């Protein structure tokens, strides 16, 4: 029996999950759950990095108290965000949140220093103002003091790993989200870094996924009265861990959809795809476990519905997600559609009003009830998935036969059925806990308990209950897609 502690941090919550590998099966036990989110201060959005560290310690305490014999600890988080460490080993300023408004108008400033064509040729990353390169460009433009005194840049999961064991490094998968990594050369994209004006010394050594960073610090060993537990770098980007856990086989050509606050839809490649067509379509080449490339499109995802729910709650109307699904199912189909990636939907706020305004400005009926609004969001997401699948097939020159959907979005049967209808392919959902399973699998590979990603996928497939959705109402969805494309 092997036991590992996975810390899986999302943009709104985090969890400590105990994974047990025994008799060719992985089982999970949630030990600790905590809230996460941006902290507003003086007009900026920040992460409470030390508060998150306290939650990690609480999760570790619960694991040890439960008698867990840990062979490893690892952290995965969202991408692009970072903390700056000074020469004294302490944080240089508060880490910014990727939805902070300082990057809203930064792209032209950065493109004056390096053209988007050149930047994509070096990095192969989808252009989004929240990417690390644009966050650093905004810090340079503002002449931020924290950047001046910083000695090293650590991406969020690596910063938390540093607090556990003192290791200063950049794990491969999280580094690739930055738009500062060259996937062809497998090194930092120094021409981009130099053009923007970022000091080279900030960037630590890049290390592969599934490697041991160090052991729990002496201070933490003393605090918890435990031994030198290995601290491991898995697929530190949560999507990298989630994709590693996709229970796919080689029998059919497959794509993956990691469905949550963001929808990450793509395919797994052995080498980056850096063509002009990929750049024009704004696709990204991010790192995967085992040195793979996750060629994908970032789509806004369930953020649209989450923010609607938050706004209704502020107004005194509380809905569960199951209630919103039921209201959407009862609403009129194909009344309106939106572009899920429209810039007006990026920031937190009154999402129902923003969806209504998008429909109004594009000459469509304005959704008014919660059911109409949520159905508009669900149908728009499914239609965007159809567009993305078609683009992926054209860009890689290979047909996609099945879509594996993993993550929290597996729970939403109505959206999953809409997705199968729209893309006209089977959608296989599960596991819900893909990220945690991928984290545990990565730790097991690092310690030698599992030999490869494929062996890990076979194990996960053997202990995962999946559900298959087959296309329905295809003529109606084809007509809806034509309307969607005309609106966009």
Secondary structure as the mmCIF struct_conf table of DSSP 4:
data_model
#
loop_
_struct_conf.conf_type_id
_struct_conf.id
_struct_conf.beg_label_comp_id
_struct_conf.beg_label_asym_id
_struct_conf.beg_label_seq_id
_struct_conf.end_label_comp_id
_struct_conf.end_label_asym_id
_struct_conf.end_label_seq_id
STRN STRN1 UNK A 2 UNK A 9
BEND BEND1 UNK A 11 UNK A 12
STRN STRN2 UNK A 13 UNK A 22
TURN_TY1_P TURN_TY1_P1 UNK A 23 UNK A 24
STRN STRN3 UNK A 25 UNK A 35
STRN STRN4 UNK A 39 UNK A 41
TURN_TY1_P TURN_TY1_P2 UNK A 42 UNK A 43
STRN STRN5 UNK A 44 UNK A 46
HELX_RH_AL_P HELX_RH_AL_P1 UNK A 49 UNK A 65
TURN_TY1_P TURN_TY1_P3 UNK A 66 UNK A 67
STRN STRN6 UNK A 70 UNK A 76
STRN STRN7 UNK A 77 UNK A 77
BEND BEND2 UNK A 79 UNK A 80
STRN STRN8 UNK A 82 UNK A 86
TURN_TY1_P TURN_TY1_P4 UNK A 87 UNK A 88
BEND BEND3 UNK A 89 UNK A 90
STRN STRN9 UNK A 91 UNK A 91
BEND BEND4 UNK A 92 UNK A 93
HELX_LH_PP_P HELX_LH_PP_P1 UNK A 94 UNK A 95
STRN STRN10 UNK A 96 UNK A 96
HELX_LH_PP_P HELX_LH_PP_P2 UNK A 97 UNK A 97
TURN_TY1_P TURN_TY1_P5 UNK A 98 UNK A 99
HELX_RH_3T_P HELX_RH_3T_P1 UNK A 101 UNK A 103
TURN_TY1_P TURN_TY1_P6 UNK A 104 UNK A 105
HELX_RH_AL_P HELX_RH_AL_P2 UNK A 107 UNK A 111
TURN_TY1_P TURN_TY1_P7 UNK A 112 UNK A 113
BEND BEND5 UNK A 114 UNK A 114
HELX_RH_AL_P HELX_RH_AL_P3 UNK A 116 UNK A 123
TURN_TY1_P TURN_TY1_P8 UNK A 129 UNK A 130
BEND BEND6 UNK A 131 UNK A 131
HELX_RH_AL_P HELX_RH_AL_P4 UNK A 132 UNK A 141
TURN_TY1_P TURN_TY1_P9 UNK A 142 UNK A 143
HELX_RH_AL_P HELX_RH_AL_P5 UNK A 145 UNK A 149
STRN STRN11 UNK A 150 UNK A 155
HELX_RH_AL_P HELX_RH_AL_P6 UNK A 156 UNK A 165
STRN STRN12 UNK A 170 UNK A 171
HELX_RH_AL_P HELX_RH_AL_P7 UNK A 172 UNK A 175
HELX_RH_3T_P HELX_RH_3T_P2 UNK A 176 UNK A 178
TURN_TY1_P TURN_TY1_P10 UNK A 179 UNK A 179
STRN STRN13 UNK A 181 UNK A 182
TURN_TY1_P TURN_TY1_P11 UNK A 183 UNK A 186
STRN STRN14 UNK A 187 UNK A 188
HELX_RH_AL_P HELX_RH_AL_P8 UNK A 190 UNK A 196
TURN_TY1_P TURN_TY1_P12 UNK A 197 UNK A 197
HELX_RH_3T_P HELX_RH_3T_P3 UNK A 200 UNK A 202
STRN STRN15 UNK A 203 UNK A 203
STRN STRN16 UNK A 206 UNK A 207
BEND BEND7 UNK A 209 UNK A 210
STRN STRN17 UNK A 211 UNK A 215
HELX_RH_AL_P HELX_RH_AL_P9 UNK A 218 UNK A 224
TURN_TY1_P TURN_TY1_P13 UNK A 225 UNK A 225
STRN STRN18 UNK A 230 UNK A 233
STRN STRN19 UNK A 237 UNK A 237
HELX_RH_AL_P HELX_RH_AL_P10 UNK A 238 UNK A 244
TURN_TY1_P TURN_TY1_P14 UNK A 245 UNK A 245
TURN_TY1_P TURN_TY1_P15 UNK A 250 UNK A 251
BEND BEND8 UNK A 252 UNK A 252
STRN STRN20 UNK A 254 UNK A 259
BEND BEND9 UNK A 260 UNK A 262
STRN STRN21 UNK A 263 UNK A 269
BEND BEND10 UNK A 270 UNK A 271
HELX_RH_AL_P HELX_RH_AL_P11 UNK A 276 UNK A 280
TURN_TY1_P TURN_TY1_P16 UNK A 281 UNK A 282
STRN STRN22 UNK A 284 UNK A 287
HELX_RH_3T_P HELX_RH_3T_P4 UNK A 289 UNK A 291
STRN STRN23 UNK A 293 UNK A 299
TURN_TY1_P TURN_TY1_P17 UNK A 301 UNK A 302
HELX_RH_AL_P HELX_RH_AL_P12 UNK A 303 UNK A 314
TURN_TY1_P TURN_TY1_P18 UNK A 315 UNK A 316
HELX_RH_AL_P HELX_RH_AL_P13 UNK A 321 UNK A 330
BEND BEND11 UNK A 331 UNK A 331
HELX_LH_PP_P HELX_LH_PP_P3 UNK A 332 UNK A 332
TURN_TY1_P TURN_TY1_P19 UNK A 333 UNK A 334
BEND BEND12 UNK A 335 UNK A 335
TURN_TY1_P TURN_TY1_P20 UNK A 340 UNK A 341
HELX_RH_3T_P HELX_RH_3T_P5 UNK A 343 UNK A 345
BEND BEND13 UNK A 346 UNK A 349
HELX_RH_AL_P HELX_RH_AL_P14 UNK A 351 UNK A 361
TURN_TY1_P TURN_TY1_P21 UNK A 362 UNK A 363
HELX_LH_PP_P HELX_LH_PP_P4 UNK A 365 UNK A 367
BEND BEND14 UNK A 369 UNK A 369
HELX_RH_AL_P HELX_RH_AL_P15 UNK A 370 UNK A 396
TURN_TY1_P TURN_TY1_P22 UNK A 397 UNK A 397
STRN STRN24 UNK A 402 UNK A 406
BEND BEND15 UNK A 407 UNK A 407
HELX_RH_3T_P HELX_RH_3T_P6 UNK A 408 UNK A 411
HELX_RH_AL_P HELX_RH_AL_P16 UNK A 413 UNK A 423
TURN_TY1_P TURN_TY1_P23 UNK A 424 UNK A 424
BEND BEND16 UNK A 425 UNK A 425
STRN STRN25 UNK A 426 UNK A 429
TURN_TY1_P TURN_TY1_P24 UNK A 432 UNK A 433
HELX_RH_AL_P HELX_RH_AL_P17 UNK A 434 UNK A 446
TURN_TY1_P TURN_TY1_P25 UNK A 447 UNK A 448
BEND BEND17 UNK A 449 UNK A 450
HELX_RH_AL_P HELX_RH_AL_P18 UNK A 453 UNK A 462
TURN_TY1_P TURN_TY1_P26 UNK A 463 UNK A 463
STRN STRN26 UNK A 467 UNK A 469
HELX_RH_AL_P HELX_RH_AL_P19 UNK A 474 UNK A 487
#
